[in-house]
C-alpha cells in the first residue's frame, strides 16, 4: 500500500461498475474524496456499482475531506466541474501523490499541478 489518492466520482463509479473498486483499497492507504464528489456518488445510489460505493463510504475506506477554500478553486470552477475542481485542490493541499479524474479538460490541469495523467 502506498500513500493517499484523491478521486473524482467518474473513476470511482467506473471501478465500482466493473467490480474493481476494492482495488483502490488494496493499493492505497487512503482514498479521499471532496464533498462535491461525495454528493455526486450519493446521487447515483440507483446505478450499477452504487452498492460498492456506499459500502466503501460506510466502512470509511473512502473518506470525505473538505478542502480549504482558495481563490484557485474559484478559477478551476471555470474550467472543470465542481467535483474535479475540489479534487484537484484537495490533492494539492494534501500533497497527494495520485489524483484520479476523468475529465478531458482536467488532464492538462492535472499535469500542470504535478500529477501524472
Biotite code that builds the C-alpha atoms (Angstrom):
import biotite.structure as struc

atoms = struc.array([
    struc.Atom([0.000, 0.000, 0.000], chain_id="A", res_id=1, res_name="UNK", atom_name="CA", element="C"),
    struc.Atom([1.204, 3.463, -0.841], chain_id="A", res_id=2, res_name="UNK", atom_name="CA", element="C"),
    struc.Atom([0.074, 6.899, 0.354], chain_id="A", res_id=3, res_name="UNK", atom_name="CA", element="C"),
    struc.Atom([-3.160, 8.650, -0.454], chain_id="A", res_id=4, res_name="UNK", atom_name="CA", element="C"),
    struc.Atom([-5.139, 9.010, -3.609], chain_id="A", res_id=5, res_name="UNK", atom_name="CA", element="C"),
    struc.Atom([-7.690, 11.746, -4.222], chain_id="A", res_id=6, res_name="UNK", atom_name="CA", element="C"),
    struc.Atom([-10.522, 10.781, -6.535], chain_id="A", res_id=7, res_name="UNK", atom_name="CA", element="C"),
    struc.Atom([-13.279, 12.317, -8.591], chain_id="A", res_id=8, res_name="UNK", atom_name="CA", element="C"),
    struc.Atom([-16.593, 10.498, -8.994], chain_id="A", res_id=9, res_name="UNK", atom_name="CA", element="C"),
    struc.Atom([-16.103, 9.219, -12.563], chain_id="A", res_id=10, res_name="UNK", atom_name="CA", element="C"),
    struc.Atom([-13.204, 6.832, -11.913], chain_id="A", res_id=11, res_name="UNK", atom_name="CA", element="C"),
    struc.Atom([-14.829, 5.565, -8.714], chain_id="A", res_id=12, res_name="UNK", atom_name="CA", element="C"),
    struc.Atom([-18.124, 4.873, -10.446], chain_id="A", res_id=13, res_name="UNK", atom_name="CA", element="C"),
    struc.Atom([-16.316, 3.167, -13.332], chain_id="A", res_id=14, res_name="UNK", atom_name="CA", element="C"),
    struc.Atom([-14.347, 0.881, -10.998], chain_id="A", res_id=15, res_name="UNK", atom_name="CA", element="C"),
    struc.Atom([-17.459, 0.102, -8.949], chain_id="A", res_id=16, res_name="UNK", atom_name="CA", element="C"),
    struc.Atom([-19.452, -0.796, -12.069], chain_id="A", res_id=17, res_name="UNK", atom_name="CA", element="C"),
    struc.Atom([-16.905, -3.392, -13.140], chain_id="A", res_id=18, res_name="UNK", atom_name="CA", element="C"),
    struc.Atom([-16.426, -4.761, -9.622], chain_id="A", res_id=19, res_name="UNK", atom_name="CA", element="C"),
    struc.Atom([-12.892, -3.406, -9.108], chain_id="A", res_id=20, res_name="UNK", atom_name="CA", element="C"),
    struc.Atom([-13.420, -0.645, -6.549], chain_id="A", res_id=21, res_name="UNK", atom_name="CA", element="C"),
    struc.Atom([-11.694, -2.756, -3.884], chain_id="A", res_id=22, res_name="UNK", atom_name="CA", element="C"),
    struc.Atom([-8.519, -2.492, -5.956], chain_id="A", res_id=23, res_name="UNK", atom_name="CA", element="C"),
    struc.Atom([-8.091, 1.076, -4.713], chain_id="A", res_id=24, res_name="UNK", atom_name="CA", element="C"),
    struc.Atom([-8.378, -0.044, -1.105], chain_id="A", res_id=25, res_name="UNK", atom_name="CA", element="C"),
    struc.Atom([-5.734, -2.690, -1.747], chain_id="A", res_id=26, res_name="UNK", atom_name="CA", element="C"),
    struc.Atom([-3.344, -0.221, -3.404], chain_id="A", res_id=27, res_name="UNK", atom_name="CA", element="C"),
    struc.Atom([-3.632, 2.902, -1.250], chain_id="A", res_id=28, res_name="UNK", atom_name="CA", element="C"),
    struc.Atom([-3.693, 3.698, 2.459], chain_id="A", res_id=29, res_name="UNK", atom_name="CA", element="C"),
    struc.Atom([-6.346, 6.371, 1.979], chain_id="A", res_id=30, res_name="UNK", atom_name="CA", element="C"),
    struc.Atom([-8.859, 7.178, -0.720], chain_id="A", res_id=31, res_name="UNK", atom_name="CA", element="C"),
    struc.Atom([-10.073, 10.712, -0.153], chain_id="A", res_id=32, res_name="UNK", atom_name="CA", element="C"),
    struc.Atom([-12.920, 12.496, -1.878], chain_id="A", res_id=33, res_name="UNK", atom_name="CA", element="C"),
    struc.Atom([-14.084, 16.097, -1.525], chain_id="A", res_id=34, res_name="UNK", atom_name="CA", element="C"),
    struc.Atom([-17.708, 16.914, -0.559], chain_id="A", res_id=35, res_name="UNK", atom_name="CA", element="C"),
    struc.Atom([-18.842, 17.569, -4.138], chain_id="A", res_id=36, res_name="UNK", atom_name="CA", element="C"),
    struc.Atom([-17.662, 14.111, -5.173], chain_id="A", res_id=37, res_name="UNK", atom_name="CA", element="C"),
    struc.Atom([-19.361, 12.599, -2.124], chain_id="A", res_id=38, res_name="UNK", atom_name="CA", element="C"),
    struc.Atom([-22.604, 14.290, -3.227], chain_id="A", res_id=39, res_name="UNK", atom_name="CA", element="C"),
    struc.Atom([-22.182, 13.021, -6.802], chain_id="A", res_id=40, res_name="UNK", atom_name="CA", element="C"),
    struc.Atom([-21.756, 9.457, -5.543], chain_id="A", res_id=41, res_name="UNK", atom_name="CA", element="C"),
    struc.Atom([-24.877, 9.679, -3.377], chain_id="A", res_id=42, res_name="UNK", atom_name="CA", element="C"),
    struc.Atom([-26.950, 10.943, -6.316], chain_id="A", res_id=43, res_name="UNK", atom_name="CA", element="C"),
    struc.Atom([-26.101, 7.739, -8.150], chain_id="A", res_id=44, res_name="UNK", atom_name="CA", element="C"),
    struc.Atom([-27.499, 5.381, -5.497], chain_id="A", res_id=45, res_name="UNK", atom_name="CA", element="C"),
    struc.Atom([-29.683, 3.523, -8.014], chain_id="A", res_id=46, res_name="UNK", atom_name="CA", element="C"),
    struc.Atom([-26.896, 2.939, -10.546], chain_id="A", res_id=47, res_name="UNK", atom_name="CA", element="C"),
    struc.Atom([-24.814, -0.155, -11.117], chain_id="A", res_id=48, res_name="UNK", atom_name="CA", element="C"),
    struc.Atom([-21.917, -0.166, -8.652], chain_id="A", res_id=49, res_name="UNK", atom_name="CA", element="C"),
    struc.Atom([-23.605, 2.144, -6.166], chain_id="A", res_id=50, res_name="UNK", atom_name="CA", element="C"),
    struc.Atom([-23.797, -0.556, -3.510], chain_id="A", res_id=51, res_name="UNK", atom_name="CA", element="C"),
    struc.Atom([-19.993, -0.957, -3.533], chain_id="A", res_id=52, res_name="UNK", atom_name="CA", element="C"),
    struc.Atom([-19.510, 2.818, -3.300], chain_id="A", res_id=53, res_name="UNK", atom_name="CA", element="C"),
    struc.Atom([-21.932, 3.182, -0.405], chain_id="A", res_id=54, res_name="UNK", atom_name="CA", element="C"),
    struc.Atom([-20.256, 0.265, 1.373], chain_id="A", res_id=55, res_name="UNK", atom_name="CA", element="C"),
    struc.Atom([-16.814, 1.855, 0.920], chain_id="A", res_id=56, res_name="UNK", atom_name="CA", element="C"),
    struc.Atom([-18.136, 5.082, 2.458], chain_id="A", res_id=57, res_name="UNK", atom_name="CA", element="C"),
    struc.Atom([-19.826, 3.191, 5.289], chain_id="A", res_id=58, res_name="UNK", atom_name="CA", element="C"),
    struc.Atom([-16.641, 1.249, 6.077], chain_id="A", res_id=59, res_name="UNK", atom_name="CA", element="C"),
    struc.Atom([-14.688, 4.529, 5.908], chain_id="A", res_id=60, res_name="UNK", atom_name="CA", element="C"),
    struc.Atom([-12.003, 3.491, 3.468], chain_id="A", res_id=61, res_name="UNK", atom_name="CA", element="C"),
    struc.Atom([-13.471, 6.050, 1.089], chain_id="A", res_id=62, res_name="UNK", atom_name="CA", element="C"),
    struc.Atom([-13.369, 9.233, 3.175], chain_id="A", res_id=63, res_name="UNK", atom_name="CA", element="C"),
    struc.Atom([-14.870, 12.648, 2.527], chain_id="A", res_id=64, res_name="UNK", atom_name="CA", element="C"),
    struc.Atom([-12.491, 15.538, 3.308], chain_id="A", res_id=65, res_name="UNK", atom_name="CA", element="C"),
    struc.Atom([-13.212, 19.249, 2.902], chain_id="A", res_id=66, res_name="UNK", atom_name="CA", element="C"),
    struc.Atom([-10.503, 21.206, 1.049], chain_id="A", res_id=67, res_name="UNK", atom_name="CA", element="C"),
    struc.Atom([-9.540, 24.604, 2.415], chain_id="A", res_id=68, res_name="UNK", atom_name="CA", element="C"),
    struc.Atom([-11.246, 27.428, 0.484], chain_id="A", res_id=69, res_name="UNK", atom_name="CA", element="C"),
    struc.Atom([-8.917, 29.101, -2.008], chain_id="A", res_id=70, res_name="UNK", atom_name="CA", element="C"),
    struc.Atom([-9.081, 31.531, -4.897], chain_id="A", res_id=71, res_name="UNK", atom_name="CA", element="C"),
    struc.Atom([-7.682, 28.759, -7.108], chain_id="A", res_id=72, res_name="UNK", atom_name="CA", element="C"),
    struc.Atom([-10.855, 26.738, -6.520], chain_id="A", res_id=73, res_name="UNK", atom_name="CA", element="C"),
    struc.Atom([-12.954, 29.537, -7.973], chain_id="A", res_id=74, res_name="UNK", atom_name="CA", element="C"),
    struc.Atom([-10.673, 29.694, -11.023], chain_id="A", res_id=75, res_name="UNK", atom_name="CA", element="C"),
    struc.Atom([-10.826, 25.924, -11.542], chain_id="A", res_id=76, res_name="UNK", atom_name="CA", element="C"),
    struc.Atom([-14.625, 26.034, -11.457], chain_id="A", res_id=77, res_name="UNK", atom_name="CA", element="C"),
    struc.Atom([-14.461, 27.965, -14.722], chain_id="A", res_id=78, res_name="UNK", atom_name="CA", element="C"),
    struc.Atom([-12.619, 25.048, -16.362], chain_id="A", res_id=79, res_name="UNK", atom_name="CA", element="C"),
    struc.Atom([-13.907, 21.790, -14.843], chain_id="A", res_id=80, res_name="UNK", atom_name="CA", element="C"),
    struc.Atom([-16.900, 20.552, -12.895], chain_id="A", res_id=81, res_name="UNK", atom_name="CA", element="C"),
    struc.Atom([-17.108, 21.230, -9.135], chain_id="A", res_id=82, res_name="UNK", atom_name="CA", element="C"),
    struc.Atom([-16.136, 17.691, -8.103], chain_id="A", res_id=83, res_name="UNK", atom_name="CA", element="C"),
    struc.Atom([-12.972, 17.744, -10.185], chain_id="A", res_id=84, res_name="UNK", atom_name="CA", element="C"),
    struc.Atom([-12.097, 21.255, -9.055], chain_id="A", res_id=85, res_name="UNK", atom_name="CA", element="C"),
    struc.Atom([-12.373, 20.240, -5.400], chain_id="A", res_id=86, res_name="UNK", atom_name="CA", element="C"),
    struc.Atom([-10.435, 17.034, -6.037], chain_id="A", res_id=87, res_name="UNK", atom_name="CA", element="C"),
    struc.Atom([-7.563, 18.940, -7.670], chain_id="A", res_id=88, res_name="UNK", atom_name="CA", element="C"),
    struc.Atom([-7.403, 21.470, -4.824], chain_id="A", res_id=89, res_name="UNK", atom_name="CA", element="C"),
    struc.Atom([-7.621, 18.742, -2.179], chain_id="A", res_id=90, res_name="UNK", atom_name="CA", element="C"),
    struc.Atom([-4.807, 16.781, -3.852], chain_id="A", res_id=91, res_name="UNK", atom_name="CA", element="C"),
    struc.Atom([-2.582, 19.865, -3.913], chain_id="A", res_id=92, res_name="UNK", atom_name="CA", element="C"),
    struc.Atom([-3.380, 20.778, -0.309], chain_id="A", res_id=93, res_name="UNK", atom_name="CA", element="C"),
    struc.Atom([-2.785, 17.230, 0.935], chain_id="A", res_id=94, res_name="UNK", atom_name="CA", element="C"),
    struc.Atom([0.368, 16.749, -1.102], chain_id="A", res_id=95, res_name="UNK", atom_name="CA", element="C"),
    struc.Atom([-1.180, 13.597, -2.545], chain_id="A", res_id=96, res_name="UNK", atom_name="CA", element="C"),
    struc.Atom([0.908, 11.602, -4.948], chain_id="A", res_id=97, res_name="UNK", atom_name="CA", element="C"),
    struc.Atom([-2.059, 10.468, -7.052], chain_id="A", res_id=98, res_name="UNK", atom_name="CA", element="C"),
    struc.Atom([-5.180, 12.162, -8.401], chain_id="A", res_id=99, res_name="UNK", atom_name="CA", element="C"),
    struc.Atom([-7.893, 10.195, -10.239], chain_id="A", res_id=100, res_name="UNK", atom_name="CA", element="C"),
    struc.Atom([-10.011, 12.273, -12.604], chain_id="A", res_id=101, res_name="UNK", atom_name="CA", element="C"),
    struc.Atom([-11.566, 11.542, -15.970], chain_id="A", res_id=102, res_name="UNK", atom_name="CA", element="C"),
    struc.Atom([-12.411, 14.915, -17.480], chain_id="A", res_id=103, res_name="UNK", atom_name="CA", element="C"),
    struc.Atom([-10.717, 15.858, -20.747], chain_id="A", res_id=104, res_name="UNK", atom_name="CA", element="C"),
    struc.Atom([-10.082, 19.408, -19.504], chain_id="A", res_id=105, res_name="UNK", atom_name="CA", element="C"),
    struc.Atom([-8.795, 18.033, -16.206], chain_id="A", res_id=106, res_name="UNK", atom_name="CA", element="C"),
    struc.Atom([-5.815, 16.253, -17.775], chain_id="A", res_id=107, res_name="UNK", atom_name="CA", element="C"),
    struc.Atom([-3.781, 19.381, -18.585], chain_id="A", res_id=108, res_name="UNK", atom_name="CA", element="C"),
    struc.Atom([-4.648, 20.849, -15.170], chain_id="A", res_id=109, res_name="UNK", atom_name="CA", element="C"),
    struc.Atom([-3.639, 17.610, -13.504], chain_id="A", res_id=110, res_name="UNK", atom_name="CA", element="C"),
    struc.Atom([-0.262, 17.641, -15.292], chain_id="A", res_id=111, res_name="UNK", atom_name="CA", element="C"),
    struc.Atom([0.263, 21.346, -14.552], chain_id="A", res_id=112, res_name="UNK", atom_name="CA", element="C"),
    struc.Atom([-0.277, 20.638, -10.857], chain_id="A", res_id=113, res_name="UNK", atom_name="CA", element="C"),
    struc.Atom([2.400, 17.929, -10.989], chain_id="A", res_id=114, res_name="UNK", atom_name="CA", element="C"),
    struc.Atom([0.272, 14.781, -11.114], chain_id="A", res_id=115, res_name="UNK", atom_name="CA", element="C"),
    struc.Atom([0.780, 12.024, -13.671], chain_id="A", res_id=116, res_name="UNK", atom_name="CA", element="C"),
    struc.Atom([-2.071, 11.569, -16.113], chain_id="A", res_id=117, res_name="UNK", atom_name="CA", element="C"),
])
